[in-house]
């Protein structure tokens, strides 16, 4: 059952930021309550009238802030039922390279990995082109299915340069991740993301426990270290269970 929205006046203080509008500050206030866990999944948010009174704002200003958060999937608003904190859906930041274990852990969920393939093999032309090496050159190849609370969330199909990841084939990827190991081998100079929505083949659909006709979110990620490509991965997610987001300030024309 969702909690009721009772709080002392001390809990309803807006962040002091004169550079932001009142609506933006209200939005950040609500986000901070969600991100800190003070307002957990299913929590009933105070009514617009109540929030407006407690925060010293017009009701329409509060309405705009809550509507924006609902459009991003942070809140669920239903007529007659009020506004509630939405379940934390799986998502990742486009501009960052993060460990999927950390992503899942931040949602309070359990990570599990199933290793489908781990071996050294000669590169075909496509993989060799991504690395800028000769076809037939050896590369370490892994295919790992990552699960969140027992449900498949990502297929990680990765190639790495043996010279950069010498112990790669000896690792237990049910206990660690390629991300953790590769980050321990040296700093990343550059990252490239190519994102597509694709219809998966039958094998991919089976690994991700997807319904026929559902698309996948396909991310091709290449990483550079020391000026050379050291890893190329294809990260495949069920389109209905994963999203990517990015938030940044665009550069002005004068910059």
URRAVEN-V911142 format. One record per residue. N is the residue number from 0. RES is the residue in one small letter. OMEGA is omega in whole degrees, -180 to 180 (999 if undefined). Layout:
N_RES_OMEGA ; N_RES_OMEGA
//
This chain:
0_x_-179 ; 1_x_178 ; 2_x_174 ; 3_x_-174 ; 4_x_176 ; 5_x_-179 ; 6_x_177 ; 7_x_-177 ; 8_x_-180 ; 9_x_-179 ; 10_x_-176 ; 11_x_177 ; 12_x_-179 ; 13_x_174 ; 14_x_180 ; 15_x_-178 ; 16_x_-176 ; 17_x_-180 ; 18_x_-178 ; 19_x_177 ; 20_x_179 ; 21_x_179 ; 22_x_179 ; 23_x_179 ; 24_x_177 ; 25_x_178 ; 26_x_178 ; 27_x_177 ; 28_x_-180 ; 29_x_178 ; 30_x_-179 ; 31_x_178 ; 32_x_-180 ; 33_x_-176 ; 34_x_-179 ; 35_x_-178 ; 36_x_177 ; 37_x_173 ; 38_x_-175 ; 39_x_178 ; 40_x_178 ; 41_x_-179 ; 42_x_178 ; 43_x_-178 ; 44_x_176 ; 45_x_-179 ; 46_x_179 ; 47_x_179 ; 48_x_-179 ; 49_x_179 ; 50_x_180 ; 51_x_180 ; 52_x_-176 ; 53_x_-176 ; 54_x_179 ; 55_x_-177 ; 56_x_175 ; 57_x_-179 ; 58_x_-179 ; 59_x_176 ; 60_x_177 ; 61_x_180 ; 62_x_-179 ; 63_x_-180 ; 64_x_-180 ; 65_x_179 ; 66_x_178 ; 67_x_179 ; 68_x_177 ; 69_x_-180 ; 70_x_178 ; 71_x_180 ; 72_x_179 ; 73_x_-180 ; 74_x_174 ; 75_x_-178 ; 76_x_180 ; 77_x_179 ; 78_x_178 ; 79_x_-178 ; 80_x_179 ; 81_x_-178 ; 82_x_-178 ; 83_x_175 ; 84_x_-177 ; 85_x_173 ; 86_x_-178 ; 87_x_-179 ; 88_x_178 ; 89_x_176 ; 90_x_180 ; 91_x_179 ; 92_x_-175 ; 93_x_-171 ; 94_x_-176 ; 95_x_170 ; 96_x_-174 ; 97_x_177 ; 98_x_-178 ; 99_x_176 ; 100_x_179 ; 101_x_179 ; 102_x_-177 ; 103_x_180 ; 104_x_180 ; 105_x_176 ; 106_x_-180 ; 107_x_-176 ; 108_x_-174 ; 109_x_178 ; 110_x_175 ; 111_x_-180 ; 112_x_176 ; 113_x_-178 ; 114_x_-179 ; 115_x_-178 ; 116_x_175 ; 117_x_-176 ; 118_x_172 ; 119_x_-179 ; 120_x_178 ; 121_x_180 ; 122_x_168 ; 123_x_-175 ; 124_x_-177 ; 125_x_-179 ; 126_x_179 ; 127_x_179 ; 128_x_179 ; 129_x_-180 ; 130_x_-176 ; 131_x_180 ; 132_x_-178 ; 133_x_174 ; 134_x_-178 ; 135_x_176 ; 136_x_-178 ; 137_x_175 ; 138_x_173 ; 139_x_-175 ; 140_x_177 ; 141_x_172 ; 142_x_-176 ; 143_x_174 ; 144_x_178 ; 145_x_-179 ; 146_x_176 ; 147_x_-176 ; 148_x_176 ; 149_x_-178 ; 150_x_-179 ; 151_x_-178 ; 152_x_-174 ; 153_x_165 ; 154_x_178 ; 155_x_-180 ; 156_x_-167 ; 157_x_169 ; 158_x_177 ; 159_x_177 ; 160_x_-180 ; 161_x_-179 ; 162_x_-180 ; 163_x_-174 ; 164_x_-171 ; 165_x_-178 ; 166_x_-171 ; 167_x_-175 ; 168_x_-178 ; 169_x_-174 ; 170_x_175 ; 171_x_-175 ; 172_x_166 ; 173_x_-179 ; 174_x_176 ; 175_x_180 ; 176_x_174 ; 177_x_179 ; 178_x_-177 ; 179_x_-179 ; 180_x_-177 ; 181_x_179 ; 182_x_179 ; 183_x_-175 ; 184_x_179 ; 185_x_-179 ; 186_x_177 ; 187_x_179 ; 188_x_-172 ; 189_x_179 ; 190_x_177 ; 191_x_175 ; 192_x_171 ; 193_x_-172 ; 194_x_-180 ; 195_x_169 ; 196_x_-174 ; 197_x_171 ; 198_x_-174 ; 199_x_173 ; 200_x_-175 ; 201_x_-179 ; 202_x_179 ; 203_x_179 ; 204_x_179 ; 205_x_-180 ; 206_x_-177 ; 207_x_178 ; 208_x_-177 ; 209_x_176 ; 210_x_177 ; 211_x_178 ; 212_x_180 ; 213_x_180 ; 214_x_174 ; 215_x_170 ; 216_x_-172 ; 217_x_180 ; 218_x_172 ; 219_x_-176 ; 220_x_171 ; 221_x_180 ; 222_x_-179 ; 223_x_171 ; 224_x_-177 ; 225_x_177 ; 226_x_179 ; 227_x_176 ; 228_x_-178 ; 229_x_-179 ; 230_x_175 ; 231_x_-175 ; 232_x_170 ; 233_x_-177 ; 234_x_-172 ; 235_x_-176 ; 236_x_171 ; 237_x_-177 ; 238_x_-178 ; 239_x_-175 ; 240_x_-177 ; 241_x_177 ; 242_x_175 ; 243_x_178 ; 244_x_176 ; 245_x_178 ; 246_x_-177 ; 247_x_177 ; 248_x_179 ; 249_x_179 ; 250_x_179 ; 251_x_-178 ; 252_x_-176 ; 253_x_-177 ; 254_x_999
//
